[in-house]
Amino acid sequence: MCFYLSALLTAVDEIRSNLLAGSPVVVESYFARCLANHRAFGVDLDVTLPSGLPQPVTYLLVCTEDERRRRLAHRDKPVSRWDVLAENAAERITHAYAQFPTHHVDTTGLGPDEVCRAIL
């Protein structure tokens, strides 16, 4: 968790410079994901993030359980240790995300282009 947080804090400098230059930034994974996942995995560190971090509009992509399982079964990559941990903690991860302000986007039955349109 500490390693991941340090990488995010490093990325903040680049995010901030792009925002100051007027360029929008899309980040696939930010502090909410790091904290929610690690808390669901059982990490019990009290983390206080520094003030002044860029505050993104955060979207949580959700789908039905059947759709989620179908997508997992059709992934074209080996299952990692982290994939197994996340699958075993899926409910706890969802619960941990509830503490963060997010816009839920139901992606059930949607392709990537349709998900982008739903967000926009």
C-alpha positions as CSV (number, residue, x, y, z in Angstrom):
1,M,0.0,0.0,0.0
2,C,2.8,2.4,0.9
3,F,4.6,1.7,-2.4
4,Y,1.3,2.3,-4.4
5,L,0.6,5.5,-2.4
6,S,4.1,6.8,-3.1
7,A,3.6,6.2,-6.9
8,L,0.3,8.1,-6.8
9,L,1.9,11.0,-4.9
10,T,4.6,11.1,-7.6
11,A,1.9,11.0,-10.3
12,V,0.2,14.0,-8.7
13,D,3.1,16.3,-9.8
14,E,2.5,15.3,-13.4
15,I,-1.3,15.5,-13.1
16,R,-1.1,19.0,-11.5
17,S,1.3,20.3,-14.2
18,N,-1.1,19.0,-17.0
19,L,-4.1,20.6,-15.3
20,L,-2.2,23.9,-14.9
21,A,-1.4,23.8,-18.6
22,G,-5.1,23.4,-19.3
23,S,-4.9,19.7,-20.4
24,P,-7.6,17.4,-19.0
25,V,-6.3,14.3,-17.2
26,V,-7.8,10.8,-17.1
27,V,-6.4,8.5,-14.4
28,E,-7.4,4.9,-14.4
29,S,-6.6,4.5,-10.7
30,Y,-6.3,7.1,-8.0
31,F,-6.3,7.4,-4.2
32,A,-9.9,6.0,-3.7
33,R,-9.0,2.8,-5.5
34,C,-5.8,2.4,-3.6
35,L,-7.3,3.0,-0.2
36,A,-10.5,1.0,-0.8
37,N,-8.8,-2.0,-2.1
38,H,-6.1,-2.1,0.5
39,R,-8.6,-1.6,3.3
40,A,-10.7,-4.5,1.9
41,F,-7.5,-6.6,1.8
42,G,-7.1,-6.0,5.6
43,V,-4.6,-3.2,5.7
44,D,-5.1,-1.2,8.9
45,L,-3.1,1.9,8.3
46,D,-4.6,5.3,9.1
47,V,-3.7,7.4,6.0
48,T,-4.2,11.1,5.9
49,L,-3.7,12.4,2.4
50,P,-2.1,15.8,2.0
51,S,-4.3,18.7,1.4
52,G,-4.3,20.3,-2.0
53,L,-4.3,17.1,-4.0
54,P,-6.1,17.4,-7.4
55,Q,-9.7,16.3,-6.7
56,P,-11.1,14.4,-9.7
57,V,-14.6,13.6,-10.6
58,T,-14.6,9.9,-9.9
59,Y,-16.6,7.2,-11.7
60,L,-17.1,3.8,-10.3
61,L,-17.9,1.4,-13.1
62,V,-20.3,-1.3,-11.9
63,C,-22.2,-4.1,-13.6
64,T,-24.5,-7.0,-12.6
65,E,-22.8,-10.0,-10.8
66,D,-23.5,-12.2,-13.8
67,E,-21.9,-9.7,-16.2
68,R,-18.9,-9.4,-13.8
69,R,-18.4,-13.1,-13.7
70,R,-18.8,-13.4,-17.5
71,R,-16.1,-10.7,-18.1
72,L,-13.7,-12.3,-15.6
73,A,-14.1,-15.7,-17.4
74,H,-13.3,-14.1,-20.8
75,R,-10.2,-12.1,-19.8
76,D,-7.2,-12.8,-21.9
77,K,-4.6,-12.8,-19.2
78,P,-3.3,-15.1,-16.5
79,V,-5.0,-14.7,-13.1
80,S,-2.6,-13.0,-10.7
81,R,-2.3,-13.2,-6.9
82,W,-3.9,-9.8,-6.8
83,D,-6.8,-10.9,-9.0
84,V,-7.5,-13.8,-6.6
85,L,-7.4,-11.4,-3.6
86,A,-9.7,-9.0,-5.3
87,E,-12.2,-11.7,-6.2
88,N,-12.2,-13.0,-2.6
89,A,-12.7,-9.4,-1.3
90,A,-15.1,-8.1,-4.0
91,E,-17.9,-7.3,-1.5
92,R,-15.6,-5.7,0.9
93,I,-14.0,-3.6,-1.9
94,T,-17.5,-2.4,-3.0
95,H,-18.3,-1.5,0.6
96,A,-15.0,0.3,1.1
97,Y,-15.6,2.4,-2.0
98,A,-18.9,3.7,-0.5
99,Q,-16.9,6.1,1.7
100,F,-15.7,8.0,-1.4
101,P,-17.8,10.4,-3.5
102,T,-18.2,8.5,-6.8
103,H,-20.6,8.6,-9.8
104,H,-21.8,5.0,-10.4
105,V,-22.0,4.0,-14.0
106,D,-23.8,0.8,-14.8
107,T,-21.7,-0.9,-17.6
108,T,-23.8,-4.0,-17.9
109,G,-24.0,-5.0,-21.5
110,L,-22.0,-2.0,-22.7
111,G,-18.8,-2.0,-24.8
112,P,-16.0,0.4,-24.1
113,D,-17.3,3.1,-26.5
114,E,-20.7,3.0,-24.9
115,V,-19.2,3.3,-21.4
116,C,-17.3,6.4,-22.5
117,R,-20.6,7.9,-23.8
118,A,-22.4,7.0,-20.6
119,I,-19.7,8.8,-18.6
120,L,-19.7,11.9,-20.9
